[in-house]
Amino acid sequence: MGSVTEVKPLGVIAMIEDGELDWKVVAVAVDDPLAEEYNDIDDVPAAIQDGIREWFRWYKTPDDKPLNGFGFDEKYLNAAETEKVIEETHDAWKKLKAGDTEAGKLWLN
């Protein structure tokens, strides 16, 4: 917590939380030994992928919130698509910070 870690993006899943899209990126730290063998989401064992998805499905239920859903038939998008999602969301953030996008209820410091 509170650190910046260089990672290799492997995949992304489109979580739907409270009716809004919330991308969840799966990545491996570049200094992790697994970074040499993991280059795409298909390199990650299915049990790990399933565990990540289920954790995100259920993680807010202790606060009496409903289960989260997922887009793309609950499938992860590959590393190439993940890079596109990261670029798109980063561009949206830059526009928001520059004042080119309406902030709505978002608090920006």
C-alpha positions in Angstrom: 0.0 0.0 0.0 1.2 3.4 -0.8 3.9 2.3 -3.2 4.5 2.5 -6.9 5.5 -0.8 -8.5 6.4 -1.4 -12.1 4.2 -4.1 -13.6 3.5 -6.1 -16.7 -0.2 -5.9 -17.6 -1.5 -9.4 -18.5 -5.3 -8.9 -18.9 -8.3 -6.9 -17.9 -11.8 -7.8 -16.8 -14.8 -5.5 -17.1 -16.5 -5.4 -13.7 -19.9 -3.8 -13.4 -20.3 -2.2 -10.0 -23.4 -0.3 -9.1 -24.3 -0.1 -12.8 -20.9 1.4 -13.8 -18.0 -0.1 -15.7 -14.9 -0.6 -13.4 -11.9 -2.1 -15.3 -9.8 -4.4 -13.2 -6.3 -4.9 -14.6 -4.4 -8.2 -13.8 -0.6 -7.6 -13.8 2.6 -9.1 -12.5 5.4 -7.1 -10.9 8.3 -7.0 -13.4 10.7 -8.2 -10.7 8.6 -11.2 -9.8 10.0 -14.5 -11.1 6.7 -15.3 -12.8 7.1 -12.2 -15.0 9.4 -14.2 -17.2 6.7 -16.8 -17.9 3.6 -14.7 -17.8 3.1 -12.5 -20.8 -0.7 -12.6 -21.3 -3.8 -13.6 -19.3 -3.8 -17.0 -20.9 -0.4 -17.7 -19.2 -2.1 -17.3 -15.8 -3.6 -20.5 -14.5 -7.4 -20.7 -14.9 -7.8 -21.3 -11.1 -6.1 -18.0 -10.4 -8.2 -16.2 -13.0 -11.3 -17.7 -11.5 -10.2 -16.7 -8.0 -9.6 -13.1 -9.0 -13.0 -12.9 -10.7 -14.8 -14.4 -7.7 -13.1 -12.1 -5.3 -14.2 -9.1 -7.2 -17.7 -10.6 -7.6 -18.1 -11.0 -3.8 -15.8 -8.4 -2.1 -18.5 -5.8 -1.3 -21.2 -8.2 0.0 -20.0 -7.9 3.7 -21.2 -4.3 3.4 -24.7 -5.5 2.3 -24.0 -4.5 -1.3 -25.1 -6.8 -4.2 -22.8 -9.1 -6.1 -20.8 -7.4 -8.9 -21.3 -8.5 -12.5 -18.9 -8.5 -15.5 -19.0 -7.7 -19.1 -17.6 -9.7 -22.0 -19.3 -12.9 -20.7 -17.1 -12.7 -17.6 -14.0 -13.3 -19.8 -10.7 -11.4 -19.4 -9.4 -9.4 -22.4 -5.8 -10.2 -23.4 -2.7 -8.1 -22.9 -3.0 -6.2 -26.1 -6.6 -5.2 -25.3 -5.5 -4.3 -21.8 -2.9 -1.8 -23.1 -5.7 -0.2 -25.1 -7.9 0.1 -22.0 -5.1 1.6 -20.0 -4.4 4.1 -22.7 -8.0 5.0 -23.1 -8.6 5.4 -19.3 -5.4 7.4 -18.9 -6.4 9.8 -21.7 -9.8 10.2 -20.0 -8.0 11.0 -16.7 -5.8 13.6 -18.4 -8.8 15.3 -19.9 -10.5 15.3 -16.5 -7.5 16.8 -14.8 -7.1 19.4 -17.6 -10.7 20.5 -17.1 -11.7 19.3 -20.6 -14.3 16.9 -19.1 -17.1 17.6 -16.7 -16.1 16.2 -13.2 -19.6 15.7 -12.1 -19.5 14.4 -8.5 -15.8 13.6 -8.7 -13.6 15.4 -6.3 -10.4 16.6 -7.9 -7.6 18.3 -5.9 
